[in-house]
Amino acid sequence: MGNGTHLGKVRGLGSAQHGSHHWLQARLTALSNLLLVGFLVISLLRLPLGDFAAVHRWASQPMVALALILLVVSIFVHLRLGLQVLIEDYVHGDATRLLALVALNFYAIGGAAFGIFTIARIALAPMALGPGGM
């Protein structure tokens, strides 16, 4: 009894044609994370230590708030891409895998939405009460 041809054994087990797109997205989000975290660290190092009002004024600037929102989005997209690969590779069982992917998507979207909301709240709210009144 033969097992068929070598081509027949591997048919249907090849690439799904989506790996390169996923790989490129992960690299682009990693690059954007590197640039945006670098901006954040350098900007925070230039601010006076322990001065809440200075940090609040800095974060309230429109371009800074936009950069922080882009940072949050980039980090959560990168997190979702990386954990999706882990789940697809190591979680066995279709139902368990689907549940894990749905939970991952809810976490990533919820975390990003919460981060964007807090940055928008800082950027759009006036600093009326100071550091002790918030």
N, C-alpha and C positions, 0 to 999 in steps of 0.2 A: 504494500500500500504506500503510495506516494503522498507527500504533503503538498503537492502542487509546485508551481514555479516559485523562484525567489521573489519575483515581482508580485505574485499573488499573496505571498505571506505579509508583505509590507503595505499592500494597497489600503488606503484609508487611514494609515498611521502617520502620515506625513504632516507637514506644517499646515496650520489652519489659516495661514496668510494674514494673521493679525499680530504676530510677534514683533515685527520690526516697528510697527506703529506704536505699540505699547512701550517698547524699548526706547524709542525716540522721545515719547512723552515723558518718560521717567527721567531721561537725561536733561531735557529742557527744563522740567520743574526743578531738578537738582541745581542746574545753573542759575535759575532765577532765585532759588532759595539762597544760594551762595551770595549773589549780588545784593539781595534785599536784607539778609541778615548782616552782611558787611556794612551796609548803610545804617542799619539800626545800631550796631555796636559802636561804629565811629560817631554817630550822632549822639548817643547816650554818653560816650566818654567826653564829649565836648561840653556837656551840660554841667552845671555846678552840682556837687554831691549833696544829696539830702534836701534839695530845694524842690518841693512839690509843685509850687507855682510855676517854676521854670519848665519843668517837665510837662505840666498841663498846657502851658502856652505853646510849647514846642509841638505837642501832639495835636493841638487845636488848629495848627496851620493846615490849609487845604492840601498842599502837596505832600506833606508828611502823613496826613491821614490817608491819602490815596495810596502812598507807598506802604503803609501799615496794613491797609485792607488787601493790597496785592500780595503782601507777605503772608497773611493769614490764608488767603485762597490758595496760594502756591503750596504752602506747607500741607494743607489738608488734601489737596489733589495729589501731591506726592505721597502722602501717607496712604491714601486710598489705593493708588497704583501699586505700591509695594506690598501692602497687606493683601490685596486681591491676588497677587501672584502666589503668596504664601498659602492662602486659603485654597486656591485652585490646585496647588501642587500637593498639599499635605492633609487636607480634610477629605476624608473618604465618605462615600454615601451621598447620593444626589440631594436628598432632603436636607441633610446636615450642611452640605456645601452651600445650598441655596439660602438656608437660614443664616449662615455665617456671612454670606455676601450681602444679604438684605440688612443685617445688623450693622455691617461695616459701612454701607451707604448711608444709613440713618445717622450713624455716629459722625461720619465725615461731613455730611451736609449740616447736621445740627451744630457741630463744633465750629464750622466755618461761619454759619449764620450767627452764632453767639458772639464770635470774635468780631465780625463785621458790625453787629449791633453795638457792642461796647465801644468800638472805635468811633462809630458814628455818634454815639451819645457823648463821648468826650469832645469830639470835634464840633458838635452843634450846640452843646449846652454852655451857657456862660458860667464862668467860675465866680459865683456870687458868695459862696459860703466859705471858701478856703479849704485847707487840708483837714481841719478838724470837724467841719460840718457836713462832710459828704458821707 
